[in-house]
Amino acid sequence: MTENPTSQVRIGICPGCGARIRFQQFELGEFVVCEECGDELEVVQTNPVKLDWAYSEPYENDDWDDDGDDDFDDGWDDYDDDDDWDE
């Protein structure tokens, strides 16, 4: 008789508090809540089980602009330093 690998208890570790979370059945992308700290987690790897904080949308940093142009307004263009110096 062979054992069904999905019926084995698997353990994932909460990245927030380190609590062990036991799984009987799980899928990649499944969301769980840590009973110890209440963090919402997502199964990001199945073998071994790896959990990460769940995000409603994938993280995309659209604010980062690495093309070297001056799209970013840091406010220095409006700074008039002539008034700060006494001659």
Rosetta constraint file for C-alpha pairs under 8 A:
AtomPair CA 3 CA 7 HARMONIC 7.82 0.50
AtomPair CA 4 CA 8 HARMONIC 7.29 0.50
AtomPair CA 6 CA 24 HARMONIC 6.81 0.50
AtomPair CA 6 CA 25 HARMONIC 5.82 0.50
AtomPair CA 7 CA 24 HARMONIC 5.70 0.50
AtomPair CA 7 CA 25 HARMONIC 6.62 0.50
AtomPair CA 8 CA 24 HARMONIC 6.05 0.50
AtomPair CA 9 CA 22 HARMONIC 6.39 0.50
AtomPair CA 9 CA 23 HARMONIC 5.49 0.50
AtomPair CA 9 CA 24 HARMONIC 4.79 0.50
AtomPair CA 9 CA 25 HARMONIC 7.85 0.50
AtomPair CA 10 CA 22 HARMONIC 5.68 0.50
AtomPair CA 10 CA 23 HARMONIC 5.04 0.50
AtomPair CA 10 CA 24 HARMONIC 6.43 0.50
AtomPair CA 10 CA 49 HARMONIC 7.02 0.50
AtomPair CA 11 CA 20 HARMONIC 6.19 0.50
AtomPair CA 11 CA 21 HARMONIC 5.47 0.50
AtomPair CA 11 CA 22 HARMONIC 4.53 0.50
AtomPair CA 11 CA 23 HARMONIC 6.09 0.50
AtomPair CA 11 CA 49 HARMONIC 6.54 0.50
AtomPair CA 12 CA 20 HARMONIC 5.80 0.50
AtomPair CA 12 CA 21 HARMONIC 5.12 0.50
AtomPair CA 12 CA 22 HARMONIC 6.47 0.50
AtomPair CA 12 CA 23 HARMONIC 7.74 0.50
AtomPair CA 12 CA 49 HARMONIC 5.17 0.50
AtomPair CA 12 CA 50 HARMONIC 5.73 0.50
AtomPair CA 12 CA 51 HARMONIC 6.26 0.50
AtomPair CA 13 CA 18 HARMONIC 5.55 0.50
AtomPair CA 13 CA 19 HARMONIC 5.69 0.50
AtomPair CA 13 CA 20 HARMONIC 4.78 0.50
AtomPair CA 13 CA 21 HARMONIC 6.01 0.50
AtomPair CA 13 CA 50 HARMONIC 7.02 0.50
AtomPair CA 13 CA 51 HARMONIC 6.54 0.50
AtomPair CA 14 CA 18 HARMONIC 4.80 0.50
AtomPair CA 14 CA 19 HARMONIC 5.27 0.50
AtomPair CA 14 CA 20 HARMONIC 6.44 0.50
AtomPair CA 14 CA 21 HARMONIC 6.95 0.50
AtomPair CA 14 CA 34 HARMONIC 6.75 0.50
AtomPair CA 14 CA 41 HARMONIC 7.65 0.50
AtomPair CA 14 CA 51 HARMONIC 6.38 0.50
AtomPair CA 14 CA 52 HARMONIC 7.44 0.50
AtomPair CA 15 CA 51 HARMONIC 6.89 0.50
AtomPair CA 15 CA 52 HARMONIC 6.27 0.50
AtomPair CA 15 CA 53 HARMONIC 7.33 0.50
AtomPair CA 16 CA 37 HARMONIC 7.39 0.50
AtomPair CA 16 CA 39 HARMONIC 6.97 0.50
AtomPair CA 17 CA 36 HARMONIC 7.50 0.50
AtomPair CA 17 CA 37 HARMONIC 6.50 0.50
AtomPair CA 19 CA 34 HARMONIC 7.63 0.50
AtomPair CA 19 CA 36 HARMONIC 6.66 0.50
AtomPair CA 21 CA 34 HARMONIC 7.04 0.50
AtomPair CA 26 CA 30 HARMONIC 6.67 0.50
AtomPair CA 27 CA 43 HARMONIC 7.12 0.50
AtomPair CA 27 CA 46 HARMONIC 7.26 0.50
AtomPair CA 28 CA 43 HARMONIC 5.36 0.50
AtomPair CA 28 CA 44 HARMONIC 5.92 0.50
AtomPair CA 28 CA 45 HARMONIC 6.27 0.50
AtomPair CA 28 CA 46 HARMONIC 6.19 0.50
AtomPair CA 29 CA 42 HARMONIC 5.78 0.50
AtomPair CA 29 CA 43 HARMONIC 5.11 0.50
AtomPair CA 29 CA 44 HARMONIC 5.97 0.50
AtomPair CA 30 CA 42 HARMONIC 5.57 0.50
AtomPair CA 30 CA 43 HARMONIC 5.41 0.50
AtomPair CA 31 CA 40 HARMONIC 7.02 0.50
AtomPair CA 31 CA 41 HARMONIC 5.60 0.50
AtomPair CA 31 CA 42 HARMONIC 4.45 0.50
AtomPair CA 31 CA 43 HARMONIC 6.51 0.50
AtomPair CA 31 CA 54 HARMONIC 7.06 0.50
AtomPair CA 32 CA 40 HARMONIC 5.99 0.50
AtomPair CA 32 CA 41 HARMONIC 5.21 0.50
AtomPair CA 32 CA 42 HARMONIC 6.18 0.50
AtomPair CA 32 CA 43 HARMONIC 7.87 0.50
AtomPair CA 33 CA 38 HARMONIC 5.76 0.50
AtomPair CA 33 CA 39 HARMONIC 5.69 0.50
AtomPair CA 33 CA 40 HARMONIC 4.60 0.50
AtomPair CA 33 CA 41 HARMONIC 5.86 0.50
AtomPair CA 34 CA 38 HARMONIC 4.90 0.50
AtomPair CA 34 CA 39 HARMONIC 5.42 0.50
AtomPair CA 34 CA 40 HARMONIC 6.59 0.50
AtomPair CA 34 CA 41 HARMONIC 7.19 0.50
AtomPair CA 39 CA 53 HARMONIC 7.16 0.50
AtomPair CA 40 CA 53 HARMONIC 6.03 0.50
AtomPair CA 40 CA 54 HARMONIC 5.57 0.50
AtomPair CA 41 CA 51 HARMONIC 6.16 0.50
AtomPair CA 41 CA 52 HARMONIC 5.48 0.50
AtomPair CA 41 CA 53 HARMONIC 4.44 0.50
AtomPair CA 41 CA 54 HARMONIC 4.57 0.50
AtomPair CA 42 CA 51 HARMONIC 5.53 0.50
AtomPair CA 42 CA 52 HARMONIC 5.50 0.50
AtomPair CA 42 CA 53 HARMONIC 6.06 0.50
AtomPair CA 42 CA 54 HARMONIC 4.95 0.50
AtomPair CA 43 CA 49 HARMONIC 7.03 0.50
AtomPair CA 43 CA 50 HARMONIC 5.99 0.50
AtomPair CA 43 CA 51 HARMONIC 4.76 0.50
AtomPair CA 43 CA 52 HARMONIC 6.74 0.50
AtomPair CA 44 CA 49 HARMONIC 7.71 0.50
AtomPair CA 44 CA 50 HARMONIC 5.73 0.50
AtomPair CA 44 CA 51 HARMONIC 5.65 0.50
AtomPair CA 44 CA 52 HARMONIC 6.52 0.50
AtomPair CA 45 CA 49 HARMONIC 5.40 0.50
AtomPair CA 45 CA 50 HARMONIC 4.87 0.50
AtomPair CA 45 CA 51 HARMONIC 7.10 0.50
AtomPair CA 46 CA 50 HARMONIC 6.49 0.50
AtomPair CA 55 CA 59 HARMONIC 7.76 0.50
AtomPair CA 65 CA 71 HARMONIC 7.75 0.50
AtomPair CA 65 CA 72 HARMONIC 7.97 0.50
AtomPair CA 73 CA 77 HARMONIC 7.97 0.50
AtomPair CA 75 CA 79 HARMONIC 6.99 0.50
AtomPair CA 81 CA 85 HARMONIC 7.30 0.50
